[in-house]
Amino acid sequence: MKENVSFATTLKVRDSCLCLHAQRAARALARRFDEALRPVGLTNGQFSLLMALNRPSPITLTPLAEFLCMDRTTLTAAIKPLMRDGLVDMLPNPQDARSRQLHLTERGHEKLRAALPIWQETHKKIEAALGPLDLNTLKEGLAALS
């Protein structure tokens, strides 16, 4: 019989695994922003998606999915409720009829305007809770991983 992985190894992985720490932090941050954005009827993921669509010209699915580090299927599923609620439109791409362009509707812009002060205040509180941590280094490290 082969020997099981030791509990000491489990503790070492628990304490050093970047993936585990990133997942835990992401879930905790997501919960905080979900709770904060609930009064305007958005989740943190929906806010991020609306913010990613807040651009001067429409964007197609592939570059948006790449920017958000999502696969197209997951992105399409995330967009459907926003389309249903009238926040996002998906229109044929005039340069390529096989692809679709996404853009915010006026209602989407209104929702984003309502959510932004909540996001700003929540973000400010989270940054304050991090204390003396160098946030630029943290953001650069996270960006390097994504």
N, C-alpha and C positions, 0 to 999 in steps of 0.2 A: 504494500500500500504506500502511495506517495504521501509525503508530509504536507499538511495544510500550510497555507501562508500564515505566518505568525501574527499574533495580535500586535506585537511591537511594530511589525511592518505596516499593519493597518494604521496604527497611530502615526507613524512616520509619513505615510501617504496623506492622511488626514491633515497633518500640519504643514505639508509642503506642496501639495497639489495645486498648481495654479488654476487648473480647470475647475476644481471643486470650489476654490475661493471665489473665482469669477462667477460661477453659477450661483453661489449663495448670495453674493453681493448683487447680482443682477435681479434675482428674485426679490430680495429685500427692497431694492430701489423700485422695482416694478410695483410692489405692493404699496409703497409710499405714494408714488405718483398716481396709481390707480385710485387710491383713496382720495387724494387731493383733487383729482380731475372728475370724480364722480358727480359733483353738483352740475357740471356742464355736460354730462352724459358721454364722456369719453374715457377710454382706457389710455394708459401710457403708450401702448403700441399704436393706437389710433391717432393720438396726438403726434407721435413721431412721423407717422405716415402722412398726415395732413401737412406737417411742417416740411417734409421732404417734397411735397407737391406744391408748396408755396414758392413758385418760381415764375419768371417772366414768360416762359413758353412751356407748353405741355411736354411731358416726358413719356417715353414708351416703357413697357414693362421691364425689359431686360436691363437697361441701365439703372432703373429704380431698384430692381431686385439686387443688383450688384452693390449699389450704394448701401442698401439696408442689410446686406449679407443674408439674404433670404433666397430660397428657390422660388421660381415663378409660380408654382402651384400654391405655395403658402401665401405668397403675395396676393395672388388672385383671390384666394379665400378671405384674406384680410380686407381687401378692397370692397368685396360684395356688400357688407353691411353699410359701408360708407356711401356706396352708390344707392342702396335701398333708402337711406336716410336723406338722400339728395345733397350730400356733401361733396361728392366726386362724380365727374362725368368721364366716361370712356368713349372716345370718338375714333373713327377710322383715321389713320395716319395719311395725310394727303400725299406724302412722298412714297408710301408703301402700303398698299391696300391690305396686305397680309398682317400688318401690325396695328395696334391700337395705341392712342395717346391718352394720357390721364391728365386731368386738370381739376382744380378746385372750382366748385360752383360758388356763387355769391353766398349761399348758405354755408358752404365750407369755410369761406373766409370769415364769416360772422362767428362761426364756432371757434375758429382758431383765435380770433380777436378776444373772445370771451375766455378761452383757456390760457392764453399767454400770461396774464398777470398771476394766475394760480401756479403755473409752471415756474415762473420767475421767483415767486415767494418760496415755493417748495425747494427749488434748487438752491436758493440762498441759504435756507436752513440746513440743508444737507452739507453744503460747503462749510458752513460755520461749525457743524458737528465734526468735520474732519480735522479741525484745528490747524496745526502748523504743517500739515502734509502739503508738499509741493504739488498743487493740482495740475500744473502744466506738465510736469513729469509723469504724473498718473495718466493724464489724457494722452500724452504721446505714447506711453507704454501700451495702453489699451488700443490706440489706433494702430500701432505696429502689429498687434496680434490679430486685428481684424483685416 
